[in-house]
Every structure is written in C-alpha cells, then in structure tokens.
Amino acid sequence: MKVIILRIPWYNLKNLDGETIIWRYMDIIKFLDLIQTQQLYFSNIENFNDPYEGFVSIDYKEMELKNFKTVEEKNLYEAEKKEELKNYFINCWHINNYENVAMWKAYTDSNNGIAIKSTITDLVVAIGLKNYNNKEYNNNISFGKVEYIGDLNDEEILKIKNKTIFNDKTKILLYKNISFKDENEVRLIIRKKKNNNNYCKLDIDINKLINEIYIIPTAPTYYRHIIEKLIEKYNIKNIDVSTGKITDIPIIQTDIFK
C-alpha cells in the first residue's frame, strides 16, 4: 500500500477534526468543469469583493498606514501590498452539518444549483492522491479555517501582525471581518506567481473528494436525471445524489465560492 504524504500546513483547525463536513456550492457550469477536468478551481485574490482581504480589517489597515508620513508613501504601500496578494489563489469551502440556505442563494440560481458535500480529511487526501509528487504545490499550498474578528485594539493588531509576518504570510488570508462570519469558511490557499489568468487549478481525486451531491430544491424535476447521467458519463462511482430540502431561499450576497 502506498502512503500518500502531502505537506500541507494546517491553521486554526482547533475544535475541528477530519470528519468535519464541508460544502462547496456552485452552478452547473462550475460542476461540469470540476468533473470533466477533475481539478479544483482556485480564484485569484483579486476576484474577491472584500476590500480588506489581506489587510484583516479596517483597524489593521489603519495601523499599518500610520507607519507612513505622506499620502504618496501610503499609496505606494497599498499598491505593493495589492501586487503581492496577486500571487495568492484560494479555494473555499463552507463548514456545516447541513445544507445552508444562504449558500444556495449566494452561489447558485434557482434552477441549476449544485452542492458538493465532503469532509476535511477527504479533501486533503483527494489532493494528496494526485499531487504527492508535485513539488510546486507541495511547498506552496496551505489549508486553514478563517477567523472572524471585530474591532481590534493596538495590542490585538500587533498579535495578528506578529503571527503573519514572523511565521507565514499566508495566515493573513485567514482573518476576515466579523460581518462575514456566516460564511464559516475553510480555505485552501496556493501561493504561486500570477500568470495572465485570474485562477489556477489543482488535480484532485474526484471519487475521494465527493461524498454526496445535492441539487438545489427549486430545480426542475428532470434536473436530477441530468446530474446522474453526468456522474455516470465521467465514471464517478458510489456517489449519492439528493435533492435539497430547503425551499425558502432569500436573497443574500457573499463571495467565498468565487
């Protein structure tokens, strides 16, 4: 038996275990891309709507800018920071034991939504099975739970700064404003030099990754048959296809599955 080892640093995962259930919500186009290519899609940080991605919060950003005396110096710092962040690509998952109405609405439309159900262990192993000899990603991929923070005092900001500067700068991408708390997000993060695309992809063992497939409950009745035929066509085995049970889906906006 071959032992698969992928050196992925894990952050902020206390109170979670390998059996923690995670979900990725998507439309039919992204689902097709996943099963056809058998690759995970990582979106460049530039595609995210949160203006404080990489800056933690407005308090953190303001403290950083205090180090510069002129507007020109502050602008240069912000420009350099944004340029550095261009080299980070993120794949996001939602932690929950059950399907989530907010995620259905944010990342699908009423007719063709799909949710992939997995676990933390299965996600990491599914990557390892395809990338254990991939030196590029072995050294440049990390995984962690996002920590949501409110208003910070100077001491709290310095603690975060010390963690992210003297340890691993990737950690800065695992802090978000408390207003995003409902996302309950874990992230895979790849650091690599940005090319002309706003994304990158990583090979995945699709049969290990997917535990179940959920169809948005407001989809037409024939939709399930289409999904089952696609699974059969691409030789995805032992996967249950279920129709979600949530029927009241209000409007909400977020961006973790970009």
C-alpha positions in Angstrom: 0.0 0.0 0.0 1.4 3.4 -1.0 1.4 6.0 1.8 0.4 9.4 0.4 2.0 12.4 2.1 1.3 16.0 1.0 2.9 18.6 3.2 0.0 21.0 3.7 0.3 23.4 6.7 -2.9 23.4 8.7 -4.0 26.6 10.5 -6.8 27.5 13.0 -8.3 24.0 13.0 -8.7 23.5 16.7 -12.2 22.3 17.6 -12.4 20.7 14.1 -11.5 17.1 13.1 -11.0 15.2 9.9 -14.7 14.2 9.8 -15.9 17.8 9.8 -18.4 18.2 7.0 -17.7 20.8 4.4 -19.6 22.0 1.3 -18.9 23.8 -1.9 -21.8 25.4 -3.7 -21.7 26.1 -7.4 -23.7 26.4 -10.6 -23.9 23.7 -13.3 -21.0 25.2 -15.3 -18.6 25.0 -12.4 -19.8 21.5 -11.6 -19.2 20.4 -15.2 -15.7 21.9 -15.1 -15.0 20.0 -11.8 -16.0 16.6 -13.1 -14.6 17.0 -16.6 -11.2 18.3 -15.6 -11.1 16.6 -12.2 -9.4 19.7 -11.0 -10.2 22.2 -8.1 -10.6 25.8 -9.2 -8.7 28.4 -7.2 -9.7 32.0 -7.7 -7.1 34.8 -7.5 -7.5 37.1 -4.5 -8.2 40.0 -6.9 -11.6 38.4 -7.7 -12.9 38.7 -4.1 -15.2 41.6 -3.1 -13.9 42.1 0.4 -11.8 45.3 0.4 -9.9 44.1 3.4 -8.7 40.7 2.0 -5.0 40.6 3.1 -5.5 43.6 5.4 -7.6 41.7 8.1 -9.8 44.7 8.9 -10.0 48.5 8.7 -8.3 48.8 12.2 -5.4 46.7 11.0 -5.1 48.6 7.8 -5.2 52.0 9.5 -2.5 50.9 11.9 -0.3 49.8 9.1 -0.7 53.1 7.3 0.4 55.0 10.4 3.9 53.9 9.6 3.9 56.2 6.6 4.1 60.0 6.8 2.9 61.1 3.3 0.0 60.2 1.1 2.4 59.0 -1.6 4.1 56.6 0.8 0.7 55.2 1.9 -0.4 54.8 -1.7 2.9 53.0 -2.6 2.5 50.6 0.4 -1.1 49.8 -0.6 -0.1 49.2 -4.2 2.8 46.9 -3.2 0.5 45.0 -0.9 -2.1 44.5 -3.6 0.7 43.4 -6.0 1.9 40.8 -3.5 -1.6 39.5 -3.0 -1.9 38.8 -6.7 0.2 35.7 -6.1 -2.4 34.1 -3.9 -5.2 31.8 -5.2 -8.0 30.5 -2.9 -10.4 27.6 -3.0 -13.2 28.0 -0.3 -15.5 25.6 1.5 -18.3 26.1 3.9 -18.4 24.2 7.2 -21.9 22.9 8.2 -23.5 19.7 9.1 -26.4 20.5 6.8 -27.2 22.4 3.6 -27.4 26.1 4.0 -30.0 28.5 2.6 -27.6 31.5 2.4 -25.1 29.5 0.4 -27.7 28.2 -2.0 -28.8 31.7 -2.8 -25.3 33.3 -3.0 -23.7 30.8 -5.3 -26.4 29.3 -7.4 -29.5 30.4 -9.2 -33.0 28.9 -8.6 -32.8 26.3 -11.4 -29.3 24.8 -11.6 -27.5 24.8 -8.2 -25.2 22.0 -7.1 -23.6 21.5 -3.7 -20.7 19.1 -3.2 -20.5 17.5 0.3 -17.1 16.3 1.6 -15.0 16.2 4.8 -11.8 17.9 5.7 -9.9 14.6 5.6 -11.4 13.6 2.2 -10.5 17.0 0.7 -6.9 16.8 1.8 -6.5 13.1 0.8 -8.1 13.8 -2.6 -5.4 16.4 -3.2 -2.6 14.2 -1.9 -3.6 11.2 -4.1 -2.9 13.4 -7.2 -0.1 15.7 -6.1 2.2 13.7 -3.8 5.0 14.1 -6.4 4.1 17.7 -7.3 6.9 19.7 -5.8 5.4 23.0 -6.9 2.3 22.6 -4.8 3.8 20.5 -2.0 5.7 23.6 -0.9 3.1 26.3 -1.8 -0.3 25.1 -0.6 -1.8 25.6 2.9 -5.2 25.0 4.5 -7.0 26.7 7.3 -10.2 27.9 8.9 -11.0 31.6 8.6 -11.1 33.5 11.9 -13.6 36.3 12.0 -12.7 39.4 14.0 -14.5 42.6 15.1 -13.0 45.8 16.3 -9.3 45.5 17.3 -7.2 47.4 19.7 -3.5 48.0 19.0 -2.3 45.1 21.1 -4.6 42.7 19.3 -3.5 44.0 15.9 0.2 43.5 16.9 -0.5 39.9 17.9 -2.0 39.2 14.5 0.8 41.0 12.7 3.5 39.0 14.6 1.7 35.8 13.6 1.5 36.7 9.9 4.9 38.3 9.5 7.2 36.1 11.5 5.5 32.8 10.8 3.8 32.5 7.5 2.3 35.5 5.5 -0.4 33.1 4.2 -2.0 33.4 7.6 -3.1 37.0 6.8 -5.6 35.5 4.4 -7.2 33.5 7.3 -8.6 36.6 9.0 -11.8 38.3 7.9 -14.3 40.9 9.3 -16.9 39.6 11.7 -19.6 40.6 9.2 -18.6 37.5 7.1 -19.0 35.1 10.0 -21.9 33.3 8.5 -19.6 32.0 5.7 -18.0 29.7 8.3 -15.2 29.1 5.8 -12.2 26.9 5.4 -9.7 27.8 2.7 -7.1 26.1 0.6 -4.5 28.7 -0.4 -1.9 28.4 -3.2 0.9 30.8 -3.5 2.4 31.0 -7.0 3.4 33.7 -9.4 0.3 35.0 -11.1 0.0 34.5 -14.9 -2.5 36.0 -17.3 -5.3 34.1 -15.7 -7.2 35.1 -12.6 -7.3 31.5 -11.5 -5.3 28.3 -11.2 -6.3 24.6 -10.9 -5.1 21.6 -8.9 -5.6 18.0 -9.8 -8.0 16.1 -7.5 -9.2 12.6 -7.0 -12.8 13.3 -7.6 -14.1 10.0 -6.2 -12.3 10.6 -2.9 -13.4 14.2 -2.8 -17.2 13.9 -3.3 -19.2 12.2 -0.6 -22.6 13.4 -1.8 -24.1 15.7 -4.4 -27.0 17.9 -3.5 -29.3 19.5 -6.1 -31.0 22.8 -5.3 -34.6 22.0 -4.2 -36.1 24.6 -6.6 -34.6 22.9 -9.7 -36.9 21.2 -12.2 -37.7 17.6 -11.6 -35.7 16.4 -14.6 -32.5 18.0 -13.3 -31.6 15.1 -11.0 -31.7 12.7 -14.0 -29.2 15.0 -15.9 -26.8 15.1 -12.9 -27.0 11.3 -12.5 -26.2 10.8 -16.3 -23.2 13.2 -16.0 -21.9 11.3 -13.0 -22.2 8.0 -15.0 -20.5 9.5 -18.0 -17.5 10.7 -16.1 -17.2 7.5 -14.1 -17.8 9.0 -10.7 -18.6 6.0 -8.5 -20.6 5.4 -5.4 -22.0 8.9 -5.1 -25.5 9.6 -3.8 -27.4 12.4 -5.5 -30.0 14.1 -3.2 -32.4 16.9 -3.6 -32.0 19.6 -1.0 -34.8 20.1 1.5 -34.7 23.9 1.8 -37.4 25.6 -0.2 -37.4 29.2 1.1 -34.3 30.8 -0.4 -34.0 34.5 0.3 -31.6 36.9 -1.4 -28.1 37.3 0.1 -24.7 38.2 -1.2 -21.3 36.9 -0.3 -18.2 35.7 -2.3 -16.4 32.7 -0.8 -17.0 30.4 -3.8 -15.8 32.8 -6.5 
